Amino acid sequence: MINKWEIYHCDLNPTLGSEQKGARPVLVVSNNLVNHNLPIVTILPLSSIKGTEKIYPTEIFLPVNISGLTKDSVAMVHQIRTISKSRLRNKISTITDISYQEKIKETIRNYFEL
């Protein structure tokens, strides 16, 4: 069963234009009512980041100790998308830190002006 706040390996191809592409980790942000009852989930693509790279207001920094990934990363709210569950591969980890969950929710609210 797929749950909110879980990180999975995923293949986002095919894509068009500036959409985030390729095999990469993604964070499930849809609620569990959707996740448990529909064949889709809403995700934020994750991307590794180097210490000198700029983090944009639509991104949330996720250090390795929070994400469970091997590199510091950002969750890209500006690349939010709904995908078929069949795109998801193996589960990597779960974001359990409430303060990071709140940062992600706040960035999503700001992005959509909610």
Backbone as JSON Lines, residues from 0, in Angstrom:
{"i":0,"aa":"M","n":[0.84,-1.17,0.0],"ca":[0.0,0.0,0.0],"c":[0.9,1.25,0.0]}
{"i":1,"aa":"I","n":[0.56,2.21,-0.78],"ca":[1.31,3.46,-0.92],"c":[0.71,4.49,0.02]}
{"i":2,"aa":"N","n":[1.57,5.2,0.76],"ca":[1.11,6.18,1.73],"c":[1.75,7.54,1.51]}
{"i":3,"aa":"K","n":[1.03,8.56,1.97],"ca":[1.56,9.92,1.94],"c":[2.88,9.96,2.7]}
{"i":4,"aa":"W","n":[3.82,10.75,2.22],"ca":[5.14,11.01,2.77],"c":[6.16,9.94,2.44]}
{"i":5,"aa":"E","n":[5.78,8.92,1.67],"ca":[6.74,7.9,1.28],"c":[7.51,8.35,0.04]}
{"i":6,"aa":"I","n":[8.76,7.93,-0.03],"ca":[9.63,8.23,-1.17],"c":[9.86,6.93,-1.94]}
{"i":7,"aa":"Y","n":[9.67,6.99,-3.26],"ca":[9.83,5.83,-4.14],"c":[10.78,6.16,-5.28]}
{"i":8,"aa":"H","n":[11.42,5.13,-5.82],"ca":[12.07,5.27,-7.12],"c":[10.95,5.3,-8.15]}
{"i":9,"aa":"C","n":[11.12,6.11,-9.2],"ca":[10.07,6.29,-10.18],"c":[10.7,6.64,-11.53]}
{"i":10,"aa":"D","n":[10.05,6.23,-12.6],"ca":[10.46,6.64,-13.95],"c":[9.42,7.61,-14.48]}
{"i":11,"aa":"L","n":[9.8,8.87,-14.62],"ca":[8.88,9.91,-15.06],"c":[8.81,10.06,-16.58]}
{"i":12,"aa":"N","n":[9.57,9.28,-17.31],"ca":[9.52,9.35,-18.77],"c":[8.28,8.62,-19.28]}
{"i":13,"aa":"P","n":[7.69,9.04,-20.38],"ca":[8.09,10.17,-21.23],"c":[7.56,11.5,-20.67]}
{"i":14,"aa":"T","n":[8.24,12.55,-21.04],"ca":[7.86,13.9,-20.63],"c":[7.89,14.82,-21.84]}
{"i":15,"aa":"L","n":[7.42,16.04,-21.64],"ca":[7.47,17.07,-22.68],"c":[8.11,18.32,-22.1]}
{"i":16,"aa":"G","n":[8.77,19.07,-22.94],"ca":[9.3,20.38,-22.56],"c":[10.16,20.35,-21.31]}
{"i":17,"aa":"S","n":[9.83,21.22,-20.36],"ca":[10.63,21.39,-19.14],"c":[10.16,20.52,-17.98]}
{"i":18,"aa":"E","n":[9.32,19.53,-18.24],"ca":[8.88,18.65,-17.17],"c":[10.08,17.86,-16.64]}
{"i":19,"aa":"Q","n":[10.08,17.61,-15.33],"ca":[11.15,16.81,-14.73],"c":[11.08,15.41,-15.3]}
{"i":20,"aa":"K","n":[12.21,14.88,-15.72],"ca":[12.19,13.6,-16.42],"c":[13.14,12.61,-15.8]}
{"i":21,"aa":"G","n":[13.06,11.4,-16.3],"ca":[14.01,10.36,-15.93],"c":[13.64,9.57,-14.7]}
{"i":22,"aa":"A","n":[14.51,8.62,-14.41],"ca":[14.37,7.8,-13.22],"c":[14.91,8.59,-12.04]}
{"i":23,"aa":"R","n":[14.1,8.74,-11.02],"ca":[14.48,9.57,-9.87],"c":[13.58,9.26,-8.69]}
{"i":24,"aa":"P","n":[13.97,9.68,-7.5],"ca":[13.07,9.53,-6.36],"c":[11.94,10.56,-6.43]}
{"i":25,"aa":"V","n":[10.79,10.16,-5.92],"ca":[9.63,11.05,-5.84],"c":[9.01,10.9,-4.46]}
{"i":26,"aa":"L","n":[8.38,11.98,-4.0],"ca":[7.7,12.0,-2.71],"c":[6.2,12.01,-2.94]}
{"i":27,"aa":"V","n":[5.48,11.07,-2.36],"ca":[4.03,11.02,-2.48],"c":[3.43,12.07,-1.54]}
{"i":28,"aa":"V","n":[2.6,12.98,-2.1],"ca":[1.97,14.04,-1.3],"c":[0.44,13.98,-1.33]}
{"i":29,"aa":"S","n":[-0.13,13.1,-2.13],"ca":[-1.59,12.96,-2.13],"c":[-2.01,12.29,-0.82]}
{"i":30,"aa":"N","n":[-3.27,12.54,-0.43],"ca":[-3.75,11.98,0.83],"c":[-4.04,10.49,0.68]}
{"i":31,"aa":"N","n":[-4.12,9.8,1.8],"ca":[-4.27,8.35,1.76],"c":[-5.62,7.88,1.26]}
{"i":32,"aa":"L","n":[-6.63,8.73,1.3],"ca":[-7.92,8.37,0.7],"c":[-7.72,8.14,-0.8]}
{"i":33,"aa":"V","n":[-6.97,9.01,-1.45],"ca":[-6.63,8.85,-2.86],"c":[-5.66,7.68,-3.03]}
{"i":34,"aa":"N","n":[-4.6,7.68,-2.25],"ca":[-3.55,6.68,-2.4],"c":[-4.05,5.25,-2.26]}
{"i":35,"aa":"H","n":[-5.03,5.05,-1.4],"ca":[-5.51,3.69,-1.12],"c":[-6.68,3.27,-2.0]}
{"i":36,"aa":"N","n":[-7.29,4.22,-2.73],"ca":[-8.52,3.89,-3.47],"c":[-8.49,4.17,-4.96]}
{"i":37,"aa":"L","n":[-7.5,4.89,-5.43],"ca":[-7.42,5.22,-6.85],"c":[-6.12,4.66,-7.43]}
{"i":38,"aa":"P","n":[-6.04,4.51,-8.75],"ca":[-4.82,3.97,-9.37],"c":[-3.75,5.03,-9.61]}
{"i":39,"aa":"I","n":[-3.91,6.21,-8.98],"ca":[-2.99,7.33,-9.17],"c":[-2.48,7.83,-7.82]}
{"i":40,"aa":"V","n":[-1.39,8.57,-7.87],"ca":[-0.87,9.3,-6.71],"c":[-0.32,10.64,-7.21]}
{"i":41,"aa":"T","n":[-0.3,11.62,-6.33],"ca":[0.31,12.9,-6.66],"c":[1.66,12.95,-5.99]}
{"i":42,"aa":"I","n":[2.67,13.36,-6.76],"ca":[4.06,13.3,-6.29],"c":[4.79,14.62,-6.51]}
{"i":43,"aa":"L","n":[5.86,14.77,-5.76],"ca":[6.84,15.83,-6.01],"c":[8.13,15.13,-6.43]}
{"i":44,"aa":"P","n":[8.66,15.45,-7.61],"ca":[9.96,14.9,-7.99],"c":[11.04,15.44,-7.04]}
{"i":45,"aa":"L","n":[12.03,14.62,-6.77],"ca":[13.16,15.03,-5.94],"c":[14.41,15.09,-6.81]}
{"i":46,"aa":"S","n":[15.29,16.0,-6.46],"ca":[16.54,16.15,-7.21],"c":[17.67,16.38,-6.22]}
{"i":47,"aa":"S","n":[18.82,15.73,-6.46],"ca":[19.97,15.96,-5.58],"c":[20.46,17.38,-5.78]}
{"i":48,"aa":"I","n":[21.12,17.9,-4.77],"ca":[21.58,19.28,-4.82],"c":[22.97,19.36,-4.21]}
{"i":49,"aa":"K","n":[23.79,20.21,-4.8],"ca":[25.12,20.48,-4.26],"c":[25.0,21.68,-3.33]}
{"i":50,"aa":"G","n":[25.89,21.79,-2.39],"ca":[25.84,22.84,-1.38],"c":[25.8,24.25,-1.92]}
{"i":51,"aa":"T","n":[26.31,24.47,-3.13],"ca":[26.38,25.82,-3.68],"c":[25.17,26.17,-4.55]}
{"i":52,"aa":"E","n":[24.31,25.21,-4.82],"ca":[23.16,25.48,-5.69],"c":[22.09,26.27,-4.97]}
{"i":53,"aa":"K","n":[21.42,27.13,-5.72],"ca":[20.33,27.95,-5.19],"c":[19.1,27.06,-4.97]}
{"i":54,"aa":"I","n":[18.41,27.29,-3.85],"ca":[17.14,26.62,-3.59],"c":[16.05,27.66,-3.79]}
{"i":55,"aa":"Y","n":[15.12,27.37,-4.67],"ca":[14.06,28.31,-5.04],"c":[12.91,28.26,-4.04]}
{"i":56,"aa":"P","n":[12.07,29.3,-4.0],"ca":[10.95,29.32,-3.06],"c":[9.95,28.17,-3.28]}
{"i":57,"aa":"T","n":[9.98,27.54,-4.45],"ca":[9.09,26.41,-4.73],"c":[9.75,25.07,-4.45]}
{"i":58,"aa":"E","n":[10.9,25.1,-3.76],"ca":[11.63,23.88,-3.43],"c":[11.82,23.77,-1.92]}
{"i":59,"aa":"I","n":[11.87,22.55,-1.43],"ca":[12.12,22.3,-0.02],"c":[13.39,21.48,0.1]}
{"i":60,"aa":"F","n":[14.35,21.98,0.83],"ca":[15.6,21.27,1.06],"c":[15.34,20.06,1.95]}
{"i":61,"aa":"L","n":[15.84,18.89,1.53],"ca":[15.69,17.65,2.29],"c":[17.07,17.05,2.53]}
{"i":62,"aa":"P","n":[17.63,17.24,3.74],"ca":[18.92,16.63,4.02],"c":[18.8,15.1,4.1]}
{"i":63,"aa":"V","n":[19.89,14.42,3.94],"ca":[19.88,12.95,3.9],"c":[19.26,12.33,5.16]}
{"i":64,"aa":"N","n":[19.46,12.96,6.31],"ca":[18.92,12.39,7.54],"c":[17.38,12.5,7.61]}
{"i":65,"aa":"I","n":[16.78,13.33,6.79],"ca":[15.32,13.47,6.73],"c":[14.75,12.61,5.61]}
{"i":66,"aa":"S","n":[15.41,12.6,4.45],"ca":[14.86,11.91,3.27],"c":[15.21,10.43,3.21]}
{"i":67,"aa":"G","n":[16.31,10.03,3.82],"ca":[16.77,8.66,3.68],"c":[17.47,8.39,2.36]}
{"i":68,"aa":"L","n":[17.69,9.43,1.57],"ca":[18.41,9.31,0.31],"c":[19.91,9.38,0.57]}
{"i":69,"aa":"T","n":[20.7,9.12,-0.45],"ca":[22.15,9.13,-0.28],"c":[22.76,10.53,-0.47]}
{"i":70,"aa":"K","n":[21.97,11.47,-0.98],"ca":[22.45,12.83,-1.2],"c":[21.4,13.82,-0.7]}
{"i":71,"aa":"D","n":[21.87,15.0,-0.26],"ca":[20.94,16.07,0.04],"c":[20.13,16.36,-1.22]}
{"i":72,"aa":"S","n":[18.86,16.68,-1.04],"ca":[17.97,16.83,-2.19],"c":[17.0,17.99,-1.98]}
{"i":73,"aa":"V","n":[16.27,18.3,-3.03],"ca":[15.14,19.23,-2.93],"c":[13.9,18.55,-3.48]}
{"i":74,"aa":"A","n":[12.76,18.86,-2.85],"ca":[11.46,18.47,-3.38],"c":[10.95,19.64,-4.2]}
{"i":75,"aa":"M","n":[10.58,19.39,-5.45],"ca":[10.24,20.46,-6.39],"c":[8.72,20.6,-6.53]}
{"i":76,"aa":"V","n":[8.15,21.54,-5.76],"ca":[6.71,21.75,-5.8],"c":[6.28,22.25,-7.18]}
{"i":77,"aa":"H","n":[7.11,23.02,-7.86],"ca":[6.76,23.53,-9.19],"c":[6.68,22.42,-10.24]}
{"i":78,"aa":"Q","n":[7.07,21.2,-9.87],"ca":[6.99,20.05,-10.78],"c":[5.96,19.03,-10.3]}
{"i":79,"aa":"I","n":[5.06,19.43,-9.41],"ca":[4.04,18.53,-8.88],"c":[3.25,17.9,-10.03]}
{"i":80,"aa":"R","n":[2.97,16.61,-9.89],"ca":[2.17,15.95,-10.92],"c":[1.52,14.7,-10.38]}
{"i":81,"aa":"T","n":[0.45,14.31,-11.04],"ca":[-0.26,13.08,-10.7],"c":[0.14,12.02,-11.7]}
{"i":82,"aa":"I","n":[0.5,10.86,-11.17],"ca":[1.01,9.77,-12.02],"c":[0.28,8.47,-11.69]}
{"i":83,"aa":"S","n":[0.39,7.52,-12.58],"ca":[-0.1,6.18,-12.33],"c":[0.79,5.5,-11.29]}
{"i":84,"aa":"K","n":[0.19,4.74,-10.4],"ca":[0.96,3.98,-9.42],"c":[1.93,3.01,-10.11]}
{"i":85,"aa":"S","n":[1.61,2.62,-11.33],"ca":[2.48,1.67,-12.04],"c":[3.86,2.26,-12.35]}
{"i":86,"aa":"R","n":[4.02,3.58,-12.27],"ca":[5.33,4.21,-12.46],"c":[6.25,4.02,-11.26]}
{"i":87,"aa":"L","n":[5.67,3.78,-10.09],"ca":[6.45,3.66,-8.86],"c":[7.15,2.32,-8.81]}
{"i":88,"aa":"R","n":[8.39,2.34,-8.37],"ca":[9.18,1.12,-8.19],"c":[9.3,0.84,-6.7]}
{"i":89,"aa":"N","n":[10.48,0.63,-6.21],"ca":[10.64,0.28,-4.81],"c":[10.59,1.49,-3.9]}
{"i":90,"aa":"K","n":[10.07,1.26,-2.7],"ca":[10.02,2.3,-1.67],"c":[11.43,2.51,-1.12]}
{"i":91,"aa":"I","n":[11.81,3.79,-0.96],"ca":[13.12,4.14,-0.43],"c":[13.03,4.44,1.07]}
{"i":92,"aa":"S","n":[12.09,5.3,1.43],"ca":[11.99,5.74,2.82],"c":[10.67,6.48,3.03]}
{"i":93,"aa":"T","n":[10.52,7.04,4.22],"ca":[9.34,7.85,4.56],"c":[9.82,9.09,5.31]}
{"i":94,"aa":"I","n":[9.26,10.24,4.97],"ca":[9.55,11.45,5.73],"c":[8.62,11.44,6.95]}
{"i":95,"aa":"T","n":[9.22,11.26,8.11],"ca":[8.44,11.18,9.35],"c":[8.54,12.45,10.19]}
{"i":96,"aa":"D","n":[9.49,13.31,9.87],"ca":[9.7,14.54,10.63],"c":[8.54,15.51,10.37]}
{"i":97,"aa":"I","n":[7.77,15.81,11.41],"ca":[6.58,16.66,11.29],"c":[6.94,18.05,10.79]}
{"i":98,"aa":"S","n":[8.05,18.61,11.23],"ca":[8.41,19.96,10.79],"c":[8.68,20.0,9.29]}
{"i":99,"aa":"Y","n":[9.27,18.95,8.74],"ca":[9.49,18.91,7.29],"c":[8.18,18.66,6.55]}
{"i":100,"aa":"Q","n":[7.31,17.84,7.09],"ca":[5.99,17.66,6.48],"c":[5.26,19.0,6.42]}
{"i":101,"aa":"E","n":[5.35,19.78,7.49],"ca":[4.7,21.1,7.51],"c":[5.33,22.06,6.5]}
{"i":102,"aa":"K","n":[6.66,22.03,6.36],"ca":[7.33,22.88,5.36],"c":[6.85,22.53,3.96]}
{"i":103,"aa":"I","n":[6.7,21.26,3.69],"ca":[6.24,20.82,2.37],"c":[4.82,21.27,2.13]}
{"i":104,"aa":"K","n":[3.94,21.06,3.12],"ca":[2.54,21.49,2.97],"c":[2.44,22.99,2.78]}
{"i":105,"aa":"E","n":[3.22,23.75,3.54],"ca":[3.19,25.22,3.42],"c":[3.67,25.66,2.04]}
{"i":106,"aa":"T","n":[4.7,25.05,1.51],"ca":[5.2,25.4,0.18],"c":[4.16,25.08,-0.89]}
{"i":107,"aa":"I","n":[3.46,23.96,-0.75],"ca":[2.38,23.61,-1.69],"c":[1.26,24.64,-1.59]}
{"i":108,"aa":"R","n":[0.86,25.01,-0.36],"ca":[-0.19,26.02,-0.19],"c":[0.23,27.34,-0.85]}
{"i":109,"aa":"N","n":[1.47,27.76,-0.64],"ca":[1.95,29.02,-1.23],"c":[1.97,28.93,-2.75]}
{"i":110,"aa":"Y","n":[2.4,27.8,-3.28],"ca":[2.47,27.61,-4.73],"c":[1.1,27.79,-5.38]}
{"i":111,"aa":"F","n":[0.08,27.23,-4.74],"ca":[-1.28,27.29,-5.29],"c":[-2.08,28.47,-4.71]}
{"i":112,"aa":"E","n":[-1.44,29.32,-3.91],"ca":[-2.1,30.45,-3.26],"c":[-3.35,30.02,-2.51]}
{"i":113,"aa":"L","n":[-3.22,28.96,-1.71],"ca":[-4.35,28.43,-0.92],"c":[-4.35,29.02,0.48]}
